[in-house]
């Protein structure tokens, strides 16, 4: 990921350093600023990173050129270095340093590197405006988004909680060494400190235990993945239960994901297909789609919720992945492709990104949609319960021409009817947040396509409802 690549670029010689940093794409953890940037604008970027997952800002790069900062003068340099103290409230925790470079004129120069730590509280500027880093942009939050962020920050603080009586001896040294090698760091302990995974007293945090613990479940018994395979399309109950496989996967998150990937691959319905001249097993649901869903569940679940775990339920016609904790408040589950990114577990997210597990949350969700679309399957469906998020990936082909005929919002209404079994017009409006006239228009469109049917005695029947049309 870019943070690792940025650290590697900084380790290069001064003559190559600026060009290497220019080659990197700006993203969730990396930003470039011109030597003409105002200290208040720099403060906005620092706030955005602190409110999200932390990151790095390099001052002295602009428009594909290495400007350097010498021409800005010592007064402007001092203002940048004090931007966090003067223009952020409470002050953002960050470190700044000067590194040598060669500017576009091949003259000796310097860049200012500002490294920002993720914060457990919300930061704002001198006008009380809060910002959040989302992808490659720093966005200003409105009142509702800021309230939701405050709630999610409270949950996010759980990963920095120290694990009582736990230290480096409780971590998997082989896994730590593999992580250090993956990011090119010479010292695993210093790397843990740099990633804020250790306490000042030398203890380890909950995030460190979940990522690298020899037995994380001794401290967090529900931090595991359970894979269930059912025969047919229903779970069944009692004597008619259709469960044929039940696998519990424990251990640190990287090992969980590797093991769960293999278990799901072995259990998911598949067909034999001729690929590259040989017959191979091809899952009915694209692996890239369900793997992104699995990684997102492990990385973004709420580990502070006890008594629940991640479940991957595999049926003949679909995969359902459910994880504890609702979507972070900045995400509208009705519009999963247009999410405003916020990681509930920024330190866990950072390590998993370093290890190349999955994509960023927003990018990963969009990738799932793309993979399902390319396979000719229905779009992923997200829903929320009182305390969890459920993702459903169907192996059923979808009629793209039908999708094009349906008005925007009609598919969401159909999902609500499917989930509930039946809905009155008023209940449908409440479930989707749409106005009654819009809901009526969508209901009629779905009825015209033969997807739903109306059940009632008359147009004024108070017990009338809409339901999925049976074949």
C-alpha positions, -999 to 999 in steps of 0.1 A, spaced: 0 0 0 10 36 -4 22 42 31 47 14 28 57 26 -7 62 61 7 84 49 35 105 30 9 107 61 -13 119 82 16 147 57 21 161 63 -13 189 87 -21 181 125 -22 185 126 -60 158 99 -64 136 106 -34 113 133 -49 107 114 -82 98 83 -63 73 101 -41 58 117 -73 52 83 -88 29 73 -59 -8 76 -61 -25 98 -35 -49 77 -14 -63 71 20 -29 74 37 -9 96 14 -12 133 2 11 158 -16 10 195 -10 27 224 -29 53 246 -13 26 273 -17 1 256 6 -13 278 33 -8 265 69 -45 265 75 -50 243 44 -23 220 56 -42 218 89 -73 206 71 -53 177 56 -39 168 90 -74 169 105 -87 146 78 -60 120 84 -63 122 122 -101 117 120 -96 87 96 -68 63 97 -37 85 99 -13 91 71 15 111 56 16 145 40 46 156 18 50 193 13 71 204 -17 56 183 -45 31 197 -70 18 191 -105 44 164 -112 73 185 -101 97 185 -72 94 221 -60 112 217 -27 106 241 2 137 262 3 121 290 -16 93 292 9 117 305 36 121 296 73 91 316 84 67 296 62 84 264 73 78 273 109 42 280 102 37 246 86 54 229 116 31 246 140 -1 242 119 -13 213 141 -8 234 173 -22 266 159 -51 255 137 -64 222 149 -85 216 181 -76 195 199 -42 195 184 -36 167 160 -8 143 170 18 144 143 55 144 137 73 165 110 108 162 96 129 176 68 144 152 42 169 161 15 160 161 -21 169 175 -55 143 200 -69 132 203 -105 162 224 -113 185 197 -99 195 219 -70 198 206 -34 166 212 -15 143 197 12 108 182 15 87 185 47 72 151 58 43 152 82 32 119 97 -2 119 113 -15 93 139 -51 81 138 -70 96 167 -97 84 191 -114 118 192 -127 142 166 -105 171 155 -116 204 139 -101 236 127 -102 271 142 -137 276 127 -148 243 143 -150 225 109 -142 188 109 -127 170 80 -122 133 70 -98 117 46 -119 96 21 -98 79 -6 -77 106 -22 -97 136 -10 -102 154 23 -139 161 28 -156 185 51 -183 168 73 -218 181 78 -235 181 112 -250 146 108 -218 131 95 -198 146 124 -223 131 149 -220 97 134 -182 100 133 -183 108 170 -202 76 177 -179 55 155 -148 70 172 -161 56 205 -162 21 190 -129 26 172 -111 32 205 -116 -4 214 -87 -16 193 -62 6 212 -73 -9 246 -43 -26 263 -47 -64 267 -42 -71 304 -10 -90 313 -1 -95 277 32 -86 261 55 -95 232 57 -131 244 20 -135 236 26 -126 199 34 -150 171 70 -142 163 70 -159 129 39 -139 118 56 -107 131 87 -115 111 67 -121 80 49 -87 84 82 -69 89 96 -85 58 65 -77 38 69 -40 45 107 -39 44 112 -30 81 143 -43 99 128 -45 134 93 -61 141 91 -45 176 99 -10 163 73 -17 135 47 -24 161 55 8 179 54 27 146 19 13 138 7 22 174 2 -14 183 21 -13 216 15 7 248 40 31 263 47 5 290 56 -22 265 23 -40 265 3 -49 235 -31 -35 223 -62 -53 214 -54 -47 177 -19 -63 181 -34 -93 198 -61 -98 171 -35 -94 143 -5 -113 158 -15 -131 190 -6 -167 194 -41 -173 208 -62 -141 204 -94 -160 215 -80 -164 250 -87 -126 254 -114 -122 228 -133 -155 226 -157 -144 199 -130 -132 175 -133 -161 151 -149 -170 117 -175 -197 114 -182 -212 80 -215 -232 76 -226 -251 46 -262 -259 41 -278 -284 16 -302 -266 -6 -314 -230 -3 -328 -231 33 -313 -235 68 -341 -256 80 -349 -260 117 -350 -289 142 -350 -323 126 -352 -306 92 -320 -286 96 -300 -287 64 -265 -281 79 -239 -304 65 -206 -286 74 -196 -264 103 -160 -251 105 -148 -227 132 -116 -209 123 -95 -192 151 -61 -176 154 -48 -142 144 -66 -123 116 -41 -130 88 -41 -168 95 -79 -167 99 -83 -151 65 -60 -175 48 -77 -206 63 -112 -192 58 -104 -186 22 -95 -222 16 -125 -235 36 -150 -214 17 -134 -222 -17 -138 -260 -9 -174 -256 2 -189 -231 -22 -210 -246 -51 -190 -249 -82 -190 -263 -117 -162 -278 -139 -151 -255 -167 -124 -256 -193 -98 -230 -184 -65 -226 -203 -68 -260 -218 -77 -279 -187 -109 -286 -167 -109 -268 -133 -133 -262 -105 -150 -228 -110 -171 -214 -81 -206 -203 -91 -200 -170 -73 -167 -153 -82 -140 -158 -56 -129 -122 -58 -164 -112 -48 -168 -134 -17 -132 -129 -7 -136 -92 -5 -168 -97 16 -149 -120 39 -119 -96 43 -142 -66 49 -161 -86 76 -128 -94 94 -112 -60 91 -142 -38 98 -163 -58 123 -170 -44 157 -147 -64 180 -161 -45 210 -194 -65 206 -191 -96 227 -212 -127 222 -211 -128 184 -187 -138 156 -184 -137 118 -206 -162 100 -201 -173 64 -232 -193 54 -230 -212 21 -262 -223 3 -267 -239 -31 -277 -206 -45 -260 -179 -25 -234 -170 2 -243 -148 32 -216 -132 53 -227 -116 86 -204 -96 109 -210 -79 143 -215 -42 143 -236 -20 120 -221 0 91 -200 29 104 -223 60 105 -208 77 74 -220 48 52 -255 45 38 -262 8 33 -288 16 7 -260 32 -14 -230 8 -8 -212 19 -39 -211 56 -28 -198 52 7 -179 78 26 -150 57 40 -144 54 77 -125 24 92 -138 13 126 -104 -4 132 -79 19 115 -48 0 129 -61 -34 119 -71 -19 85 -36 -5 81 -18 -38 88 -41 -58 66 -36 -32 38 2 -36 43 -3 -74 39 -24 -68 7 -55 -84 22 -84 -71 0 -90 -36 -12 -100 -5 8 -135 -7 21 -151 15 -6 -129 1 -34 -135 -34 -23 -173 -30 -23 -172 -15 -58 -150 -44 -69 -176 -69 -56 -203 -52 -77 -180 -53 -107 -171 -89 -103 -208 -99 -99 -218 -78 -129 -191 -94 -151 -203 -128 -141 -238 -119 -151 -251 -123 -115 -273 -101 -93 -257 -72 -74 -244 -78 -39 -272 -70 -13 -264 -54 20 -288 -53 50 -285 -44 86 -299 -59 117 -299 -42 151 -263 -53 157 -248 -66 125 -242 -62 87 -252 -90 63 -239 -93 28 -257 -116 3 -241 -128 -29 -264 -147 -52 -255 -172 -78 -287 -165 -97 -283 -149 -132 -298 -114 -135 -316 -99 -165 -297 -67 -172 -323 -55 -196 -349 -58 -168 -326 -39 -145 -323 -11 -170 -361 -8 -173 -366 -5 -135 -365 31 -121 -337 39 -97 -347 28 -62 -371 0 -74 -346 -28 -68 -341 -15 -32 -378 -17 -27 -379 -52 -40 -352 -63 -16 -372 -48 13 -403 -69 2 -381 -100 -1 -366 -95 33 -400 -89 50 -421 -113 30 -448 -87 27 -451 -50 31 -480 -25 30 -474 6 9 -469 27 41 -444 1 55 -425 1 22 -421 39 23 -409 37 59 -385 8 51 -368 25 21 -370 62 33 -388 71 0 -418 93 -4 -452 76 -8 -457 88 -44 -422 75 -53 -429 41 -36 -462 38 -55 -445 45 -88 -418 18 -80 -444 -7 -68 -463 -4 -101 -431 -8 -121 -423 -39 -102 -458 -52 -106 -457 -45 -143 -426 -66 -146 -443 -95 -128 -419 -93 -98 -445 -86 -71 -482 -89 -66 -508 -70 -46 -530 -88 -21 -561 -71 -8 -599 -69 -10 -601 -33 -23 -580 -2 -28 -590 9 7 -583 -24 24 -562 -16 55 -548 -51 55 -536 -50 19 -500 -57 12 -474 -63 -15 -455 -96 -18 -430 -113 -41 -448 -130 -69 -445 -167 -68 -436 -186 -100 
